Amino acid sequence: MLKSIPQILRERLQLPVGFSIADLVASIRTLPVKIDDFEVLDKVPSNELSSLTRMAMRQNGEPFLKWWHYFDIYSRELDSLVSHPEKSGLRRPLRVLEIGVWRGGSLGLWREYFGSDAVIYGVDIDPNSSLYNGTHAQVRIGSQTDCAFMNSVIDEMSGVDVVIDDGSHNSRDVIETLRCLWPRLTFGGLYFIEDLHTSYWPAWGGGLHRRTSSIEKLKSLVDVLHQPYFERQADPFKLGITQQELFSVSFFDSVTVLSKRDNLEPRPFRGGRK
Ligand SMILES: C[S@@+](CC[C@H](N)C(=O)[O-])C[C@H]1O[C@@H](n2cnc3c(N)ncnc32)[C@H](O)[C@@H]1O
């Protein structure tokens, strides 16, 4: 049977059903970095690049797709946790779960970054990703929205300290996954959500200020952080994340990072001796 052009494009670009031409144009941003980008970065003095960016540039195995600036974000959020997990109340080996394996390349990067002792798992809905099981990490096949499956993976990992959601990027999936995994994230751990520019695109269930978009729901966590200062219950989207365990919400271009910590009641501090 002949396939229509949108059908072929949807399959090649892994676009969800219902994408529009505008989404398609916008989605060009999610395509692999062009060779020009490498040339530009080659000219950047290497001491201005984060260690993770340099590590990413050195990878010569299977391909992976990230945005250049993501490595700086991961470096900033993770470097000290990786070198001194005990300062965050974590223990080695660190347990890392990446949703979205694709060709397994990012698992290779994470293996080098987190070290040989780290427990690293990847999950993907595509059975082809099982080809990469055991190369750098364990790979399990299933959907990020299947909470029983995700829980079984985390049971196998004996818990999770770092979650990286680089899966479907569909707003509903991102939030469903967060609801499912947040209770399983260790205190001291970090939860990364990549490619949130998709939350502005209707084909991914997004749109600017659209209440159902993932970014709109994540923004509500700013209110959850400030829950002690007002009466009404924050968490209109029932994310199930409370102020007692949410230490920070960091928004970067297309990446949001949530950090989980056992928070003390906010108390005023008076400094000085006079
Ligand atoms: C952008 S790729 C991941 C790329 C990889 N992490 C990297 O950095 O190169 C997204 C992956 O998510 C997978 N995916 C899509 N929907 C999913 C779902 N519901 N559950 C799990 N994985 C899903 C796709 O099959 C695809 O391999």
The ligand as an SDF file (V2000), in Angstrom:
LIG
                    3D

 27 29  0  0  0  0  0  0  0  0999 V2000
   14.6970   11.5070   21.2130 C   0  0  0  0  0  0  0  0  0  0  0  0
   14.7740    9.7600   21.2300 S   0  0  0  0  0  0  0  0  0  0  0  0
   15.8300    9.4170   22.5940 C   0  0  0  0  0  0  0  0  0  0  0  0
   17.1780    9.7640   22.3010 C   0  0  0  0  0  0  0  0  0  0  0  0
   18.2630    9.4190   23.2840 C   0  0  0  0  0  0  0  0  0  0  0  0
   17.9020    9.5920   24.6740 N   0  0  0  0  0  0  0  0  0  0  0  0
   19.3700   10.3570   22.9020 C   0  0  0  0  0  0  0  0  0  0  0  0
   19.7280   11.2410   23.6930 O   0  0  0  0  0  0  0  0  0  0  0  0
   19.8540   10.1870   21.7940 O   0  0  0  0  0  0  0  0  0  0  0  0
   13.2080    9.4190   21.8990 C   0  0  0  0  0  0  0  0  0  0  0  0
   12.9430    7.9490   22.1350 C   0  0  0  0  0  0  0  0  0  0  0  0
   11.7860    7.8440   22.9390 O   0  0  0  0  0  0  0  0  0  0  0  0
   11.1090    6.6790   22.5650 C   0  0  0  0  0  0  0  0  0  0  0  0
    9.7070    6.7750   22.9950 N   0  0  0  0  0  0  0  0  0  0  0  0
    8.6800    7.3860   22.3720 C   0  0  0  0  0  0  0  0  0  0  0  0
    7.5410    7.2130   23.0760 N   0  0  0  0  0  0  0  0  0  0  0  0
    7.8640    6.4880   24.1730 C   0  0  0  0  0  0  0  0  0  0  0  0
    7.1180    5.9750   25.2750 C   0  0  0  0  0  0  0  0  0  0  0  0
    5.8010    6.1910   25.3950 N   0  0  0  0  0  0  0  0  0  0  0  0
    7.7680    5.2570   26.1990 N   0  0  0  0  0  0  0  0  0  0  0  0
    9.1050    5.0150   26.0960 C   0  0  0  0  0  0  0  0  0  0  0  0
    9.8670    5.4760   25.0680 N   0  0  0  0  0  0  0  0  0  0  0  0
    9.2470    6.2020   24.1180 C   0  0  0  0  0  0  0  0  0  0  0  0
   11.2750    6.5990   21.0710 C   0  0  0  0  0  0  0  0  0  0  0  0
   11.1090    5.2740   20.6080 O   0  0  0  0  0  0  0  0  0  0  0  0
   12.6970    7.1310   20.8810 C   0  0  0  0  0  0  0  0  0  0  0  0
   13.6190    6.0870   20.7930 O   0  0  0  0  0  0  0  0  0  0  0  0
  1  2  1  0
  2  3  1  0
  2 10  1  0
  3  4  1  0
  4  5  1  0
  5  6  1  0
  5  7  1  0
  7  8  2  0
  7  9  1  0
 10 11  1  0
 11 12  1  0
 11 26  1  0
 12 13  1  0
 13 14  1  0
 13 24  1  0
 14 15  1  0
 14 23  1  0
 15 16  2  0
 16 17  1  0
 17 18  1  0
 17 23  2  0
 18 19  1  0
 18 20  2  0
 20 21  1  0
 21 22  2  0
 22 23  1  0
 24 25  1  0
 24 26  1  0
 26 27  1  0
M  CHG  2   2   1   9  -1
M  END
$$$$
